[in-house]
Amino acid sequence: MKDPEKDPSQMRRGYTTGANATAATKAALLALITQEPVQSVEILLPIGETIAFQMVCCGVETDRAVCGVIKDAGDDPDATHLALILAEVSWVQGENSGEIHLDGGIGVGRVTKPGLPVPVGEAAINPVPRRMIRKVAADLLNEYGITQNVRIVISVPKGVEIAKKTLNERLGIVGGISILGTKGIVVPFSTAAYQASVVQAIKVARAGGCDHLVLTTGGSSEKYAMKLYPELPQEAFIQMGDFVGFSLRHAKRQGASQVSLVGMMGKFSKIAQGVMMVHSKSAPVDFGFLAEVAADCGAPPDLLAEIQTANTATQVGDLMQGAGLGIFFEKLCGHACRHSLDEVGGGLRVETVLTTMKGDLLGRGAIDERNSCDRDRG
């Protein structure tokens, strides 16, 4: 069991599906060339490190070889951890010589929507893994002086099942997982990896014609958001996590005209303060700020004192609900919209929707600056 409380700097890194597929490919092609099983191979990762991978299976026939490796994601909570990744390599006929044909087999998804780095209709093997796989194959063919054409098929036997734990279907990747990785390594709880997934989701939504994007902090808020906007396609809903400012900037950069933020008091009270990275350790809830907003709503002194000494933003919300001051949530939404627009320099319609943990609506507000020029942010 991976420990989410463990210091990330002390956590064990793993290797991407792309790196594992490359290693399996090298072993299978080497086995096909030599007609002998291969137990391990070394590959050069994009970060410049040479790493050895052990094969868990390797079968060789005259014109075909299959090798497999078990993906080790280290201490990262990766859905593909311990997945078997297979590479089947075979000789194929063709007019030209030395061609390398790469495709995905069982458990590797196919791209059905534009906006991804792989064209529609092709196997979901991202550009860097494609280059890695082709290079190890080309290097081996050159080393052994072979001019025959090669077909490489990457498969993940349990890929269809694993893909159910990912956002692949929403991104238009059907039939399995993606073969990913730009560095070859998996860094536990990687901020860069999560941000990359947010950008990819935004690109898919925009390529599919979604002008209105709905950004949520997690699964619960997304579930409510989908009920709130039933007319929007699934890809319009993007889990931004704690990366509010980052997601807003990329939504604007990709040409969205409207963004709705849907979430709960804990994180959204921080957005209302102007905090655009809402991780629990990034910034505390400013109860003084919440008290100022409450005072602007007509809250009496005794209630303001309770707000100042509250433990959580949710507790503050409960206090305001109990006092019948629902306008408090409208004002918080207004502050969140203004800070969001300031973050991107205007030019969008931004809506904020506050909900309870049960999905009940607390308040909402919007500011439309789609027809205004971007302000000089200095």
Protein Blocks (a to p, Z undefined) as FASTA:
>chain_A
ZZfkbcfklpccdddfklmmmmmmmmmmmmmmnopacfbdcdddfkopacddddfbdcdd
fkbccddddddehjadcfkgoiacdddddddddfbghiacddddehiacdfbghiabdeh
iacddfklmmmmmmmmmmmmmmnopabdcddddddfklmmmmmmmcklmnopghiacded
jkopacehifklmmmmmmmmmmmmmmnopabdcddfbfklmmmmmmmmmmbcfklpccek
jmlmlmmmmmmmnopabdcddddfklmmmmmnopabfcfklpccdfklmmmmmmmnopaf
klmmmmmmpmbfklmmmmmmmnopaklmmmmmmmmmmmmmmmnogjiacddddddfkopa
fbdcdddfklpccddeZZ
